[in-house]
Amino acid sequence: MLPKVVVYNSVSVDGAIKDFDVDIALHYEVAGAIGAQAMLAGSDTAKSGIEIFMKTVPAEQPSDFVKPVIKEDNNRPYWAIADSRAKLRGLLHVYRQSGYGKDVIILVSSTTPKGYLEYLKERNYDYIVAGSDHVDYRAALEELNTRYGISTIVTDTGGVLASVLLEQGLVNEIQLFVAPQIVGKKAVSLFRSLNQPLKLRLTRTKKVKGHALLVYEVR
Ligand SMILES: NC(=O)c1ccc[n+]([C@@H]2O[C@H](COP(=O)([O-])OP(=O)(O)OC[C@H]3O[C@@H](n4cnc5c(N)ncnc54)[C@H](OP(=O)(O)O)[C@@H]3O)[C@@H](O)[C@H]2O)c1
């Protein structure tokens, strides 16, 4: 079964995904209310997250090679991170250490460098091989459902991956968390790489601490 996929983003009033002040705690609080069992991040988002929030990458510790024990009362989502190009080699322990997710599951393809798969195996990261170039998301999402019982997944990406998911007909819902700010000329728009127009249905709106949450069903 395919999980329900919710594209969730903080955006400015002019639809930008960066270059404005994101209230990151509030962003994840609202994301948490979606109740997803996994957060799907693109490799560029995962890498930029480390660059934005950490001055230096901490050295790996022996404990980073050990799969965390997941207690029964751990209701945090998994991180599912797409990384067919091995961009996160040497960095994944930052996500494992963060404690925000149960653990990290990496999505790769059959052309992902073998050395990266060795890196993942040595550190006991689960990974899913799907697709022959980039990740085949339909297959990967099915596998996340089968192997981990994930029935709802929320994206944590900057739009490129969200557009791929939309084009492949895999998105059920879009949630935009609109911050009361305008970026202006240099705005990088969320769906800048989407090749086709889409019609949506507004299903819910909510005011949250000066922000607007807009929920759309994808038709
Ligand atoms: N405002 C927000 O809510 C928010 C949230 C997250 C991030 N951000 C910002 O967004 C920026 C990064 O976002 P981004 O959109 O550039 O990157 P992204 O969403 O991380 O997308 C890159 C991912 O898309 C995959 N991909 C690219 N082309 C593909 C294709 N043709 N088929 C399948 N998969 C494909 C890549 O997969 P491979 O691994 O296979 O190459 C990669 O994992 C950063 O500046 C970050 O700070 C904003």
The ligand as an SDF file (V2000), in Angstrom:
LIG
                    3D

 48 52  0  0  0  0  0  0  0  0999 V2000
   10.7730   26.3570    3.7650 N   0  0  0  0  0  0  0  0  0  0  0  0
   10.7740   25.0630    4.0230 C   0  0  0  0  0  0  0  0  0  0  0  0
    9.7860   24.5280    4.5530 O   0  0  0  0  0  0  0  0  0  0  0  0
   11.9580   24.2480    3.6530 C   0  0  0  0  0  0  0  0  0  0  0  0
   11.9840   22.8950    4.0220 C   0  0  0  0  0  0  0  0  0  0  0  0
   13.0840   22.1530    3.6590 C   0  0  0  0  0  0  0  0  0  0  0  0
   14.1390   22.7480    2.9500 C   0  0  0  0  0  0  0  0  0  0  0  0
   14.1040   24.0650    2.6440 N   0  0  0  0  0  0  0  0  0  0  0  0
   15.1950   24.6940    1.8550 C   0  0  0  0  0  0  0  0  0  0  0  0
   15.1480   24.1430    0.5450 O   0  0  0  0  0  0  0  0  0  0  0  0
   16.4570   24.1120   -0.0420 C   0  0  0  0  0  0  0  0  0  0  0  0
   16.7610   22.7400   -0.5990 C   0  0  0  0  0  0  0  0  0  0  0  0
   15.6870   22.2890   -1.3600 O   0  0  0  0  0  0  0  0  0  0  0  0
   15.7630   21.7410   -2.8510 P   0  0  0  0  0  0  0  0  0  0  0  0
   14.3880   21.7890   -3.3800 O   0  0  0  0  0  0  0  0  0  0  0  0
   16.8790   22.4300   -3.6170 O   0  0  0  0  0  0  0  0  0  0  0  0
   16.2560   20.2730   -2.6270 O   0  0  0  0  0  0  0  0  0  0  0  0
   15.4840   18.9700   -2.1050 P   0  0  0  0  0  0  0  0  0  0  0  0
   14.0610   19.2260   -1.8760 O   0  0  0  0  0  0  0  0  0  0  0  0
   16.3480   18.4180   -1.0460 O   0  0  0  0  0  0  0  0  0  0  0  0
   15.4890   18.0590   -3.3910 O   0  0  0  0  0  0  0  0  0  0  0  0
   16.6140   17.3590   -3.7980 C   0  0  0  0  0  0  0  0  0  0  0  0
   16.2120   15.8870   -3.8470 C   0  0  0  0  0  0  0  0  0  0  0  0
   15.4120   15.6790   -5.0050 O   0  0  0  0  0  0  0  0  0  0  0  0
   15.8160   14.5120   -5.6310 C   0  0  0  0  0  0  0  0  0  0  0  0
   15.6490   14.6320   -7.0900 N   0  0  0  0  0  0  0  0  0  0  0  0
   16.0780   15.6330   -7.8720 C   0  0  0  0  0  0  0  0  0  0  0  0
   15.7020   15.4060   -9.1550 N   0  0  0  0  0  0  0  0  0  0  0  0
   15.0330   14.2360   -9.1610 C   0  0  0  0  0  0  0  0  0  0  0  0
   14.3910   13.4580  -10.1720 C   0  0  0  0  0  0  0  0  0  0  0  0
   14.3810   13.8510  -11.4470 N   0  0  0  0  0  0  0  0  0  0  0  0
   13.7910   12.3060   -9.8070 N   0  0  0  0  0  0  0  0  0  0  0  0
   13.7900   11.8950   -8.5340 C   0  0  0  0  0  0  0  0  0  0  0  0
   14.3890   12.5880   -7.5160 N   0  0  0  0  0  0  0  0  0  0  0  0
   14.9930   13.7380   -7.8290 C   0  0  0  0  0  0  0  0  0  0  0  0
   17.2910   14.3510   -5.3020 C   0  0  0  0  0  0  0  0  0  0  0  0
   17.4900   12.9940   -5.2450 O   0  0  0  0  0  0  0  0  0  0  0  0
   18.8910   12.2400   -5.3630 P   0  0  0  0  0  0  0  0  0  0  0  0
   19.2870   12.0110   -3.9690 O   0  0  0  0  0  0  0  0  0  0  0  0
   18.4690   11.0170   -6.0590 O   0  0  0  0  0  0  0  0  0  0  0  0
   19.8180   13.1180   -6.1410 O   0  0  0  0  0  0  0  0  0  0  0  0
   17.4130   14.9890   -3.9290 C   0  0  0  0  0  0  0  0  0  0  0  0
   17.3360   14.0290   -2.8860 O   0  0  0  0  0  0  0  0  0  0  0  0
   17.3890   24.5130    1.0520 C   0  0  0  0  0  0  0  0  0  0  0  0
   17.7220   25.8560    0.8550 O   0  0  0  0  0  0  0  0  0  0  0  0
   16.5650   24.3550    2.3320 C   0  0  0  0  0  0  0  0  0  0  0  0
   16.9980   25.2120    3.3400 O   0  0  0  0  0  0  0  0  0  0  0  0
   13.0270   24.8170    2.9560 C   0  0  0  0  0  0  0  0  0  0  0  0
  1  2  1  0
  2  3  2  0
  2  4  1  0
  4  5  1  0
  4 48  2  0
  5  6  2  0
  6  7  1  0
  7  8  2  0
  8  9  1  0
  8 48  1  0
  9 10  1  0
  9 46  1  0
 10 11  1  0
 11 12  1  0
 11 44  1  0
 12 13  1  0
 13 14  1  0
 14 15  2  0
 14 16  1  0
 14 17  1  0
 17 18  1  0
 18 19  2  0
 18 20  1  0
 18 21  1  0
 21 22  1  0
 22 23  1  0
 23 24  1  0
 23 42  1  0
 24 25  1  0
 25 26  1  0
 25 36  1  0
 26 27  1  0
 26 35  1  0
 27 28  2  0
 28 29  1  0
 29 30  1  0
 29 35  2  0
 30 31  1  0
 30 32  2  0
 32 33  1  0
 33 34  2  0
 34 35  1  0
 36 37  1  0
 36 42  1  0
 37 38  1  0
 38 39  2  0
 38 40  1  0
 38 41  1  0
 42 43  1  0
 44 45  1  0
 44 46  1  0
 46 47  1  0
M  CHG  2   8   1  16  -1
M  END
$$$$
